[in-house]
Amino acid sequence: MNKSKRLMTGSFLGVVNFFATTLVSLYMMPFLILHLGNRMYGLWLLLGAVFGFYGLLDLGLGSAVQRYMSRALGTNDYEEVNSVVNNSLIVFSLIGIASLIISFGAAMLGHLFLKDPSEIGLFRMILIMTGLTLAIGFPMRSFWAIFSSHLRWDLSIYVDLVKLVIRTFLIIVFIGHGYKLFAFAMIMFLTDVAGYIACFFISLRIAPYLRFSFTYLHKPQIKKLFHYSVYSFIANVSGNIKFNIDNFVIAGFMGLSPVTLYSVAARLIGYYRQFLNNAVGIVMPIFSQWEGQNDFNAIREKFWFMIKISGYLSCLVAGMLFVFGRVFILRWVGAEYVSAYEIMLILLFATSLDLMQSPAGQMLYGISKHKFLAVTGFLEALANLILSLIFVRSYGIAGVALGTAIPMLVVKIFILPAYTCRQLKISFYKYIGLLLKIILISWSVIAVERIVLSPFIKANYLSVACLSLASVVFFFIIIYFGGFDRQEKEYLQRVFNNTFLKWKNRE
């Protein structure tokens, strides 16, 4: 399977996985509240909040391992791949042990959050169990990098989908028959561990050249990984600040109730971001492989094409939220939250420009120029906080959304394009011209869809689903003929035929 087919397959399956996970989560939330009760479900959310901070223990090493493994594969240097795997495995194992120790420590503090002795005991057991899951998961990041570096996202996604089906089935059977929170946590633990075991053995099949030996351990290799990862870590922390600080600002100035309203808009924007990341956020290893081969012509050629793919997909989803967002919110959470639609629109345009250029970020990570992303991300987060604190006093929730959107727009319109073009040695004006062309074509189609479909849009899921599907088909037809040149269309047809028609023939 060539790289294009693997990218197309991984992108398609990533979208399938996104929709499957989203639909299950939308169903599971009311199911769990009904069967576990508000208090026990709240306890699970509290545990989730505790473990939300554990992701930072990665220290950015996951992206470093993926980058250097992909670069080594680009030059067929399997000894270097073994060195990266073995050294990262030791570091991740130490992080896993540290996370387990932290879990034991946090479990001992259960009495600070809860008063009922039975709930304290349950909190501690589940916290330690989940901490053990995470402790095992950290070393697994070395093996997940094998999937991405070999462009075999399809195999990891198959594992995720099987795990999702089994987990959902077990939850419905056991929780639906009266078992409570401990059983739920046990199901999560067992399915996660089973997924880790499956990924481990599959990764050995993908990379039969892997060898595990202390002879591969070298201090300079670990230093190289950390030198790369420190900027990834700063970027991750900045991202957490950018996307989570708004709730604290709103709560501090306006109380808790407006936080719920804002979270409705933020959740939809989060789904938008997650969808694009699943669809096109998988190209970093390709850029690393080409950089390892010193083939910057290939990087530039595919960069233009990926910007088009990402740009049109970003505009498509933004357009769907623009056209159907209000009625979806009305059906999803009720009329009292419809004003979240206006908040979403403030965030939508800036997020759209951000996601249109996601291949730029992937490329910079792939060629080790992500220090720029770390610095600009930190400055953007700082500006976000300052502007939100200023605007919330005059404009309320909308002001907080503006405080988030304005720095993002400045970075994505001026700073990121200029730096990207300098690194790739391409024309800034050509790059901006391409983005403007994508926006003009896409939003012209979306404007027509809004006018034509408005009389038929109803506040029910069936109406939204059917009209959205019709809109997507119409959008893709117009974009295919008007958004790509002849060579790109031939390439898309070739990849489609080689990938999906072969699947059909197998059936």
C-alpha positions in Angstrom: 0.0 0.0 0.0 1.6 3.3 -1.1 1.7 6.5 0.9 -1.2 8.2 -0.8 -3.5 5.2 -0.3 -2.5 5.0 3.4 -3.1 8.7 3.9 -6.5 8.4 2.2 -7.5 5.3 4.1 -6.3 6.7 7.4 -8.1 10.0 6.8 -11.4 8.2 5.9 -11.2 5.8 8.9 -10.3 8.7 11.2 -13.5 10.4 10.1 -15.5 7.2 10.7 -13.9 6.8 14.1 -14.8 10.4 15.0 -18.4 10.0 14.1 -18.7 6.6 15.8 -17.1 7.9 19.0 -19.2 11.1 18.9 -22.5 9.3 18.5 -21.7 6.8 21.2 -20.7 9.6 23.6 -23.9 11.5 22.8 -25.9 8.4 23.6 -23.9 7.3 26.6 -24.1 10.6 28.6 -27.9 10.4 29.3 -27.7 6.6 29.7 -25.1 6.8 32.4 -26.8 9.7 34.2 -30.0 7.6 34.3 -28.4 4.3 35.5 -25.6 5.6 37.7 -27.4 8.6 39.1 -26.4 12.3 39.1 -24.1 11.9 42.1 -22.1 8.8 40.8 -21.9 10.3 37.3 -20.6 13.5 38.9 -18.0 11.4 40.7 -16.8 10.0 37.4 -16.6 13.5 35.9 -14.5 14.5 38.9 -12.2 11.6 38.3 -12.0 12.6 34.6 -11.0 16.1 35.6 -8.2 14.8 37.8 -6.8 12.6 34.9 -7.2 15.5 32.5 -4.0 16.9 33.8 -2.1 13.6 33.3 -1.7 14.3 29.6 0.9 17.0 30.4 3.1 14.3 31.9 3.8 13.3 28.3 6.1 16.3 28.2 5.7 16.5 24.4 7.7 13.3 23.9 5.0 11.6 21.9 5.5 14.0 19.0 9.3 13.8 19.3 9.2 10.0 19.0 6.9 10.2 16.0 9.1 12.9 14.3 12.5 11.1 14.7 11.1 7.7 14.0 9.5 9.0 10.7 12.7 10.7 9.8 14.7 7.5 10.3 12.2 5.5 8.2 12.6 8.1 5.4 16.2 7.0 5.1 15.6 3.3 5.9 17.8 3.7 9.0 16.3 0.9 11.1 19.0 1.0 13.7 18.0 4.6 14.4 14.4 3.5 14.7 15.4 0.9 17.3 17.3 3.5 19.1 14.3 5.9 19.2 12.0 3.1 20.3 14.2 1.8 23.1 15.2 5.1 24.5 11.6 6.5 24.5 10.3 3.2 26.0 12.6 3.7 29.0 11.5 7.4 29.5 7.8 6.6 29.0 8.1 3.7 31.5 9.5 6.1 34.1 6.7 8.6 33.4 4.2 5.7 33.8 5.7 4.8 37.2 5.5 8.5 38.2 1.9 8.7 37.1 1.0 5.7 39.2 2.7 7.1 42.2 0.8 10.4 41.7 -2.4 8.4 41.5 -1.8 6.7 44.8 -1.0 10.2 46.3 -4.2 11.7 44.8 -6.2 8.7 46.1 -5.1 9.5 49.6 -6.6 13.0 49.2 -10.1 11.7 48.4 -11.4 12.9 51.8 -10.8 16.5 50.6 -13.4 16.1 47.8 -15.9 13.7 49.3 -17.4 13.2 52.8 -19.2 9.9 52.5 -16.8 7.1 53.6 -18.2 4.6 51.0 -17.7 7.2 48.2 -14.1 7.9 49.4 -13.3 4.2 49.2 -14.8 4.0 45.7 -13.0 7.1 44.6 -9.7 5.7 45.7 -10.2 2.3 44.1 -11.2 3.8 40.7 -8.5 6.4 40.8 -5.8 3.8 41.4 -7.3 1.5 38.7 -7.4 4.3 36.2 -3.9 5.4 37.2 -2.7 1.9 36.4 -4.3 2.2 33.0 -2.5 5.4 32.3 0.8 4.0 33.7 0.6 1.2 31.1 -0.5 3.7 28.4 2.6 5.9 28.6 5.0 3.2 27.4 2.5 2.3 24.7 3.2 5.7 23.1 6.4 4.3 21.7 4.4 1.7 19.9 1.7 4.1 18.7 4.4 6.1 17.1 5.2 2.9 15.0 1.6 3.0 13.6 1.8 6.7 12.6 5.4 6.6 11.4 4.6 3.7 9.1 1.3 5.5 8.0 -0.7 2.6 9.4 -3.4 4.6 11.2 -5.9 2.2 9.7 -4.8 -0.6 12.0 -4.8 1.5 15.1 -8.3 2.8 14.2 -9.6 -0.7 13.7 -8.4 -1.5 17.2 -10.2 1.6 18.5 -13.4 0.8 16.7 -13.5 -2.8 18.0 -12.7 -1.6 21.5 -15.5 1.0 21.2 -18.1 -1.7 20.1 -17.1 -4.1 22.9 -17.0 -1.4 25.5 -20.4 0.0 24.5 -21.9 -3.4 24.5 -20.5 -4.3 28.0 -21.7 -1.0 29.4 -25.2 -1.3 28.1 -25.4 -4.9 29.4 -23.9 -4.5 32.8 -24.8 -1.0 33.7 -28.3 -1.4 32.2 -28.8 -4.4 34.6 -28.0 -2.5 37.7 -24.2 -2.7 38.1 -22.8 0.6 39.3 -19.7 2.8 38.9 -17.1 0.3 39.9 -18.3 -2.1 37.2 -18.2 0.8 34.7 -14.6 1.6 35.7 -13.7 -2.0 35.4 -15.1 -2.2 31.9 -13.1 0.9 30.9 -9.9 -0.6 32.5 -10.2 -4.1 30.8 -11.0 -2.8 27.4 -8.1 -0.2 27.5 -5.6 -2.9 28.6 -6.9 -5.3 25.9 -6.5 -2.5 23.3 -2.9 -1.9 24.5 -2.1 -5.6 24.1 -3.6 -5.7 20.6 -1.6 -2.6 19.5 1.6 -4.0 21.0 1.4 -7.2 18.9 0.2 -5.5 15.8 3.1 -3.0 16.0 5.6 -5.9 16.1 4.0 -7.2 12.9 4.3 -3.7 11.3 7.9 -3.4 12.3 9.5 -6.9 12.4 13.0 -5.3 12.5 12.3 -4.1 16.1 14.8 -5.2 18.7 14.7 -4.5 22.4 18.1 -4.2 24.0 19.9 -2.0 26.5 22.7 -1.6 24.0 20.4 0.9 22.1 20.3 3.2 25.2 22.2 6.4 24.6 22.1 9.6 26.6 22.5 11.8 23.5 19.4 10.2 22.0 17.3 10.9 25.1 18.6 14.5 25.1 17.6 14.8 21.4 14.1 13.7 22.1 13.8 16.1 25.0 15.2 19.0 23.0 12.4 18.5 20.5 9.7 17.7 23.1 10.2 20.8 25.2 8.6 23.0 22.6 5.8 20.5 22.0 5.2 20.6 25.7 5.0 24.4 25.7 2.6 24.3 22.8 0.4 21.7 24.6 0.3 23.8 27.7 -0.5 26.9 25.7 -3.3 25.0 23.9 -4.8 24.0 27.3 -4.7 27.6 28.4 -6.3 28.9 25.2 -9.1 26.4 25.2 -9.8 26.1 29.0 -9.1 29.5 30.5 -12.4 31.0 29.1 -14.5 29.0 31.6 -12.5 30.4 34.5 -12.8 34.0 33.3 -16.6 33.6 32.9 -17.0 31.9 36.2 -15.0 34.6 38.0 -16.9 37.5 36.5 -20.3 36.2 35.8 -20.9 33.0 37.8 -21.3 29.4 37.0 -24.5 29.4 34.9 -23.0 31.4 32.0 -20.2 28.8 31.9 -22.7 26.1 30.8 -24.0 28.4 28.0 -20.5 29.1 26.7 -19.6 25.4 26.9 -22.3 24.6 24.4 -20.6 26.7 21.8 -17.2 25.5 22.9 -18.3 21.9 22.6 -19.4 22.3 19.0 -16.2 24.1 18.1 -14.3 21.2 19.9 -16.1 18.7 17.7 -15.2 20.7 14.6 -11.5 20.8 15.7 -11.5 17.0 16.4 -13.1 16.2 13.1 -10.4 18.1 11.1 -7.6 16.6 13.2 -8.9 13.1 12.4 -9.3 13.9 8.7 -6.1 15.8 7.9 -4.0 15.8 11.1 -2.0 12.7 10.0 0.5 14.1 7.6 3.3 15.1 10.0 5.2 11.7 9.5 5.2 12.2 5.7 6.9 15.6 6.1 9.4 14.1 8.4 10.2 11.3 6.0 10.7 13.8 3.1 12.8 16.0 5.3 15.0 13.0 6.2 15.5 12.5 2.5 16.2 16.2 2.0 13.4 16.3 -0.5 11.9 19.8 0.0 10.4 19.8 -3.4 8.1 16.9 -2.4 7.3 18.8 0.8 6.3 21.9 -1.1 4.3 20.0 -3.7 2.2 18.1 -1.2 1.9 21.1 1.1 -0.1 23.0 -1.6 -2.4 20.1 -2.1 -2.9 19.4 1.6 -3.7 23.1 2.2 -6.5 22.7 -0.4 -7.9 19.6 1.2 -7.7 21.0 4.7 -9.1 24.4 3.5 -12.1 23.0 1.8 -12.9 20.6 4.6 -12.6 23.3 7.2 -14.9 25.6 5.2 -17.4 22.8 4.7 -17.7 22.0 8.4 -17.8 25.7 9.3 -20.5 26.2 6.8 -22.6 23.3 8.2 -22.3 24.9 11.7 -23.3 28.2 10.3 -26.3 26.9 8.4 -27.6 24.3 10.9 -26.0 25.3 14.2 -29.0 27.2 15.6 -31.5 24.5 15.1 -29.1 21.8 16.2 -28.5 23.6 19.5 -32.3 24.1 19.9 -32.9 20.3 19.5 -29.8 19.2 21.4 -29.9 21.2 24.6 -33.1 23.3 24.4 -34.3 26.8 23.7 -32.6 28.3 26.8 -29.2 27.7 25.1 -29.9 29.0 21.6 -28.0 32.2 22.3 -24.9 30.0 22.3 -25.2 30.1 18.5 -24.0 33.7 18.4 -21.0 32.8 20.7 -20.2 29.9 18.4 -20.1 32.2 15.3 -17.6 34.5 17.0 -15.3 31.5 17.5 -16.1 29.9 14.2 -14.4 32.2 11.7 -11.1 32.3 13.6 -11.2 28.5 14.2 -11.9 28.0 10.5 -8.8 30.0 9.5 -6.8 28.0 12.1 -7.9 24.6 10.8 -7.5 25.6 7.1 -3.8 25.9 7.8 -3.4 22.7 9.9 -0.9 21.3 7.3 1.3 24.2 8.1 1.6 23.2 11.7 2.0 19.6 10.8 4.8 20.5 8.4 6.6 22.7 11.0 6.4 19.8 13.5 7.6 17.4 10.8 10.8 19.4 10.0 11.6 20.4 13.7 10.6 24.1 13.3 7.9 23.8 16.0 9.7 26.2 18.4 7.9 28.9 16.5 4.5 27.3 17.2 5.4 27.0 20.9 6.3 30.7 21.1 3.4 32.0 19.2 1.0 29.7 21.0 2.2 31.0 24.3 1.8 34.6 23.2 -1.6 33.8 21.8 -2.7 32.2 25.1 -1.4 35.3 27.0 -3.2 37.7 24.7 -6.3 35.5 25.0 -6.3 35.8 28.8 -5.7 39.6 28.8 -8.3 40.4 26.2 -10.9 38.1 27.8 -10.4 39.9 31.1 -10.8 43.3 29.4 -13.8 42.4 27.2 -15.8 40.4 29.7 -16.5 43.5 31.7 -18.2 45.2 28.8 -19.5 42.4 26.5 -20.0 39.5 28.9 -19.7 36.0 27.3 -19.3 37.5 23.8 -16.4 39.5 25.1 -14.6 36.3 26.3 -15.2 34.7 22.8 -13.8 37.8 21.2 -10.8 37.6 23.5 -10.2 34.1 22.2 -10.9 34.9 18.5 -8.8 38.1 18.0 -5.3 36.7 18.9 -6.1 33.6 16.9 -7.0 35.7 13.8 -3.8 37.8 14.1 -1.6 34.7 14.3 -3.4 32.8 11.5 -3.7 35.7 9.1 -0.3 37.3 9.4 2.3 35.5 11.5 1.8 31.8 10.7 1.6 32.3 6.9 4.7 34.5 6.8 6.8 32.0 8.8 5.5 29.0 6.8 6.3 30.6 3.5 9.8 31.6 4.7 10.6 28.0 5.8 9.3 26.5 2.5 10.7 29.3 0.4 7.4 29.9 -1.3 5.5 33.1 -2.2 3.6 34.7 0.7 1.2 36.3 -1.8 0.6 33.0 -3.6 -0.2 31.4 -0.2 -2.6 34.1 0.9 -4.2 34.1 -2.6 -4.8 30.3 -2.3 -6.5 30.8 1.1 -8.7 33.6 -0.2 -9.7 31.5 -3.3 -10.7 28.6 -1.0 -12.7 30.9 1.2 -14.4 32.6 -1.7 -15.4 29.4 -3.5 -16.5 27.6 -0.4 -18.5 30.3 1.2 -20.2 31.1 -2.1 -21.5 27.6 -2.2 -22.5 27.8 1.5 -24.3 31.1 0.9 -26.4 29.4 -1.8 -27.1 26.4 0.4 -28.2 28.7 3.2 -30.7 30.6 1.0 -32.1 27.4 -0.7 -32.4 25.3 2.5 -33.6 27.9 5.1 -37.3 27.2 4.5 -36.8 23.5 5.0 -34.7 23.4 8.1 -36.5 22.1 11.1 -35.3 21.6 14.7 -35.1 17.8 14.6 -32.2 15.4 14.0 -33.7 13.8 10.9 -34.1 17.1 9.1 -30.7 18.3 10.0 -29.1 15.0 9.0 -30.8 14.7 5.6 -30.2 18.4 4.7 -26.6 18.2 5.9 -26.0 15.2 3.7 -27.5 16.9 0.7 -25.4 20.0 1.4 -22.2 18.0 1.7 -22.8 16.2 -1.6 -23.5 19.5 -3.4 -20.5 21.1 -1.8 -18.1 18.3 -2.9 -19.4 18.3 -6.5 -18.9 22.0 -6.9 -15.5 22.0 -5.1 -14.3 19.0 -7.2 -14.9 20.7 -10.5 -14.1 24.3 -9.4 -11.5 24.0 -6.6 -8.9 21.6 -8.1 -6.9 21.7 -11.3 -6.8 18.9 -13.8 -3.7 17.2 -12.4 -5.2 17.3 -8.8 -8.5 15.8 -10.0 -6.7 13.0 -11.8 -4.7 12.3 -8.6 -7.8 12.2 -6.5 -9.5 9.9 -8.9 -6.5 7.6 -9.0 -6.2 7.4 -5.2 -10.0 6.9 -4.9 -10.0 4.1 -7.4 -6.9 2.4 -5.9 -8.3 2.6 -2.4 -12.1 2.3 -2.2 -12.8 0.3 -5.4 -10.3 -2.4 -4.2 -12.2 -2.6 -0.9 -15.4 -3.1 -3.0 -13.7 -5.8 -5.1 -12.6 -7.7 -2.0 -16.2 -7.8 -0.8 
